[in-house]
Amino acid sequence: MNINAEEEINKRAQNMTRDDIADVLGREEEAKRLADKAGFIKQYWEDIKTTFALVRDWIGGSYKTVPTTTICSLVGALVYFLSPIDLVPDWLPLAGFLDDAAVLAFAFRISAADLVAYRQWRRAAQSTSDAAKGDAAEED
């Protein structure tokens, strides 16, 4: 099987709208179910979860320091993964998810620096939030 992951991501991302992105956000449970079904995709689960969180924060306006091209690439990879219609049908045992794994791997590799930056931002934001809650509790 010869898959051009970059071509597939670009194809999915090319005409993406905010509504398309919002639609993908509602499918995190489906992504988890598919990742569990295709055991070798579990290795990408942390990046998949991070992508859902990143896109939610980007849509919500709390995290804007990620390029739109990264958002489109990551969402394009998720759309490909979640779609039952792709180069190799997902109902084929093992082989059905090989193309999905290739597309996800490519998207996460080209977006690695942005995912790391987002994780750092999120940890810092969580620490700040936890500190503020601690300060508020002390004032009571």
RODO-2510 file (C-alpha; in nm, 4 decimals, decimal comma):
residues 140
     n   res          X          Y          Z
     1     m     0,0000     0,0000     0,0000
     2     n     0,1395     0,3349    -0,1000
     3     i    -0,0186     0,6317     0,0788
     4     n     0,0888     0,9903     0,0443
     5     a    -0,0039     1,1179     0,3904
     6     e     0,0843     1,4775     0,3060
     7     e    -0,1415     1,4709     0,0031
     8     e    -0,4299     1,3233     0,2041
     9     i    -0,3954     1,5827     0,4819
    10     n    -0,3761     1,8677     0,2325
    11     k    -0,6819     1,7356     0,0500
    12     r    -0,8840     1,7217     0,3744
    13     a    -0,7570     2,0579     0,5009
    14     q    -0,7903     2,2555     0,1795
    15     n    -1,1572     2,3514     0,2069
    16     m    -1,1999     2,3210     0,5812
    17     t    -1,4377     2,5631     0,7537
    18     r    -1,4868     2,6502     1,1205
    19     d    -1,8070     2,4428     1,1102
    20     d    -1,6084     2,1413     0,9889
    21     i    -1,3631     2,1935     1,2720
    22     a    -1,6437     2,2264     1,5269
    23     d    -1,8015     1,9070     1,3930
    24     v    -1,4804     1,7123     1,4513
    25     l    -1,4681     1,8323     1,8119
    26     g    -1,7879     1,6450     1,8877
    27     r    -1,6310     1,3150     1,7826
    28     e    -1,3663     1,2597     2,0501
    29     e    -1,5437     0,9544     2,1954
    30     e    -1,5625     0,8043     1,8474
    31     a    -1,1889     0,8657     1,8044
    32     k    -1,1210     0,6898     2,1350
    33     r    -1,3331     0,3918     2,0288
    34     l    -1,1499     0,3661     1,6944
    35     a    -0,8087     0,3988     1,8596
    36     d    -0,9009     0,1178     2,0975
    37     k    -1,0261    -0,0950     1,8073
    38     a    -0,7046    -0,0498     1,6081
    39     g    -0,4535    -0,1294     1,8813
    40     f    -0,1501     0,0147     1,7044
    41     i    -0,3212     0,3559     1,6814
    42     k    -0,3282     0,3708     2,0638
    43     q     0,0312     0,4940     2,0422
    44     y    -0,1107     0,8186     1,9012
    45     w    -0,3857     0,8583     2,1600
    46     e    -0,2047     1,1261     2,3655
    47     d    -0,1475     1,3325     2,0505
    48     i    -0,5094     1,2786     1,9444
    49     k    -0,6346     1,3975     2,2859
    50     t    -0,3976     1,6946     2,2739
    51     t    -0,5261     1,7810     1,9260
    52     f    -0,8868     1,7843     2,0463
    53     a    -0,7912     2,0095     2,3416
    54     l    -0,5787     2,2372     2,1225
    55     v    -0,8556     2,2833     1,8673
    56     r    -1,1118     2,3495     2,1438
    57     d    -0,8890     2,6172     2,2977
    58     w    -0,8140     2,7659     1,9541
    59     i    -1,1856     2,7823     1,8620
    60     g    -1,2673     2,9244     2,2069
    61     g    -1,0028     3,1941     2,1644
    62     s    -0,7927     3,1075     2,4677
    63     y    -0,4993     2,9766     2,2617
    64     k    -0,4195     3,1567     1,9369
    65     t    -0,0428     3,1098     1,9019
    66     v    -0,0799     2,8123     1,6714
    67     p    -0,0714     2,8609     1,2941
    68     t    -0,3995     2,8009     1,1141
    69     t    -0,2130     2,5612     0,8860
    70     t    -0,1332     2,3443     1,1895
    71     i    -0,4984     2,3457     1,2975
    72     c    -0,6088     2,2482     0,9467
    73     s    -0,3449     1,9759     0,9186
    74     l    -0,4351     1,8238     1,2542
    75     v    -0,8088     1,8442     1,1927
    76     g    -0,7577     1,7080     0,8412
    77     a    -0,5798     1,4069     0,9905
    78     l    -0,8616     1,3565     1,2416
    79     v    -1,1220     1,3796     0,9646
    80     y    -0,9313     1,1165     0,7681
    81     f    -0,9022     0,8925     1,0747
    82     l    -1,2698     0,9298     1,1660
    83     s    -1,3960     0,8785     0,8116
    84     p    -1,4881     0,5226     0,7201
    85     i    -1,4297     0,6171     0,3554
    86     d    -1,0589     0,6455     0,2848
    87     l    -0,7919     0,4704     0,0794
    88     v    -0,8240     0,1426     0,2671
    89     p    -1,1689     0,0759     0,4190
    90     d    -1,1551     0,0574     0,7989
    91     w    -1,3576    -0,2651     0,8059
    92     l    -1,0607    -0,4578     0,6650
    93     p    -0,8802    -0,6241     0,9558
    94     l    -0,5485    -0,4562     1,0411
    95     a    -0,4904    -0,3088     0,6938
    96     g    -0,7968    -0,0856     0,7298
    97     f    -0,6225     0,1331     0,9836
    98     l    -0,2712     0,1360     0,8361
    99     d    -0,3514     0,4339     0,6149
   100     d    -0,5113     0,6145     0,9111
   101     a    -0,1972     0,5529     1,1187
   102     a     0,0225     0,6886     0,8379
   103     v    -0,1834     1,0076     0,8084
   104     l    -0,1930     1,0602     1,1865
   105     a     0,1811     0,9965     1,2189
   106     f     0,2589     1,2463     0,9452
   107     a     0,0315     1,5142     1,0920
   108     f     0,1763     1,4718     1,4402
   109     r     0,5325     1,4789     1,3062
   110     i     0,4861     1,8052     1,1123
   111     s     0,2968     1,9602     1,4058
   112     a     0,5247     1,8317     1,6824
   113     a     0,6647     2,1719     1,7837
   114     d     0,3154     2,3248     1,7982
   115     l     0,1847     2,0339     2,0069
   116     v     0,4765     2,0692     2,2493
   117     a     0,4201     2,4456     2,2766
   118     y     0,0505     2,3911     2,3419
   119     r     0,1190     2,1304     2,6110
   120     q     0,3570     2,3726     2,7837
   121     w     0,1016     2,6545     2,7625
   122     r    -0,1701     2,4279     2,8994
   123     r     0,0453     2,3138     3,1934
   124     a     0,1299     2,6757     3,2737
   125     a    -0,2345     2,7793     3,2466
   126     q    -0,3373     2,4897     3,4725
   127     s    -0,0699     2,5838     3,7290
   128     t    -0,1898     2,9441     3,7276
   129     s    -0,5495     2,8307     3,7684
   130     d    -0,4585     2,5948     4,0534
   131     a    -0,2612     2,8716     4,2275
   132     a    -0,5550     3,1130     4,1941
   133     k    -0,7905     2,8536     4,3430
   134     g    -0,5473     2,8011     4,6312
   135     d    -0,5269     3,1756     4,6965
   136     a    -0,9067     3,2045     4,6917
   137     a    -0,9403     2,9151     4,9382
   138     e    -0,6923     3,0823     5,1768
   139     e    -0,8955     3,4032     5,1703
   140     d    -1,2096     3,2188     5,2875
***
